[in-house]
Structures are given as C-alpha cells and as structure tokens.
Amino acid sequence: DIVSTISRMAKYCVLQLTPTELCFNVGDEHIPVLWAVILPQHFFAEYIMSGVTEQENKIYLEFDASMFARSLNSLRAMAKSVKIKLTNRRQPCLTFEIDLTSLSVDARQCIHDVPVKLIPRRDWPEHKMPDIPEFDVALFQISLEMPQLKYLRYIADRMKNINSQLTMIANKRGTLTITVDVNYATVSTHFKGLQIYEDEEEQETDDISATINIKKLSMFLGWDILHPDSVKCNLLQEKMVKLTLDVGDHVKMHYFIPAIAS
C-alpha cells in the first residue's frame, strides 16, 4: 500500500537504504514532498545491506515508482516468499525473486527486474529530509493532533469543488479550522479539543495559519488506508504544513505542503 500510493503521487521515487531503515523520498524539483521511513525488521525475515563505506553506510537509488509497485502487487495473490536484491543486469536493478505457491511438487519462481539509478554521494544532500523543529516560537508555528483522516477527506473532497485552495488555522486551545472562500463568502469547518504538542517554555501565541493546495492535502489524506495510530500537524505561519503519520513503531510518514503566498 505504501509504494502503490507513492506511485500515484510521482513517477520517480528515491530509496535510501541504511542498516536500520528504508526511506522513500518523493520530491518536486528538489523540494521534499514525502519522506516515508519503514523499519525493515518488521517487513523482512532477513535484511542485509552494505553501504558505500563504514562511515557512510548508505545506498541511494532512484526508480520508477509504478514499476516498483507493479512488482509488489504481483506478490499478493500467489507469492510464498520474496527476496529483493540489488543486482547488475547490464544496468543496476532491484531484482525480485518470488517463490510462488504451487499445488505440484515442483517449485516455481518468478523474477522481476526493476531498473534503478544509483545516486552518487555528491548528490546525497539533495535527498535529505529538511530539519523542521517541532517547537520554535521564533518560527511562528504550532503542532497539534489531526482529526480522523476520513472526516478531513470528506471535507476536502467537497471543498475542492468550490476552490483549489483552503486555509488551515490552528491555535493553542486545540482548535483546527478549515476554511475555503467562495463567491464573497467563507465556508468553515471547526475541530475542537485536539491535543497540542508543545514544550513547557512555549508561550501563548495567536492563530497560526497557512493556505495550501487542496489536491496536495487530499493526496495525503489517502494514506488513511494505512490505518494510522496518530497523525500530527505542524503548521508554520504562511510557510508550510508538515504532516506526520505513524503506524505502530515501524512506519513514519512525513508529508510537506508548501503554503501559497497570499
């Protein structure tokens, strides 16, 4: 589901492999859009990787997200097990060796090769997740719990028929307001009693708001299929909306929506 949803967001995706994490990165002209981190021990019985050096024990590679998703989707019906390897088939590939269930005694195997482009070390900085602190009064920001995504998706689906953008407004009282302008009027939906994430030294601030593209928000709301345990919104005054989604302790998604200049 993770890779399938990524394939609907962008044609290409960058995968960063480390000894402890798999990180899927989707960007738009080098601006981060999605940073998805999964723990390999939750998904694989065995996980072995060796990076460029001991000090830089990482691998960055870029691939066609839809081709990767099709290879994974083929596993669902008849796969007994799968092994994913980085190979060289005249060009670098992620090779899926799929052992298929069979009613006969003879074992059956299917192999899929997904071409990849290895990213040189000099370009690694372009694919790092931006460091946005959760608590920084100087940035005029607020972090709060998000309402259930299915309710937000219902609202966003209707608002995008009215306008192409909406404004998210939050305050320290735990209120999140979603507004959209239409024909000299404003339509608003209010969510109250949401948890606020803050440090003890943070002072009371006024409302924090950001105007964003509704389609970009709707794209994130589709991640409701993962049944997240928590979703956090970090709102930077008229700069960005950062959404963080957690599934247990094995999946964490960071989604960045830049604000539209008013």
Protein Blocks (a to p, Z undefined) as FASTA:
>chain_A
ZZmmmmmmpmbdcddddfkbccddddeehiafbdcdddfklmpmbdcdddfblmlgccdd
dddfklmmmmmmmmmmmpmbdcdddddehiacdddddddddfbfbdcddddddddddddf
klmmmmcccdddfbdfklopaddddddfklmmmmmmmmmmmbmbdcddddfkopacdddd
eehiacddddehiacdddfkbccdddddddddfklmmmmmmmmmnopabdcddddehkbc
cddddehjlbccddddddddZZ
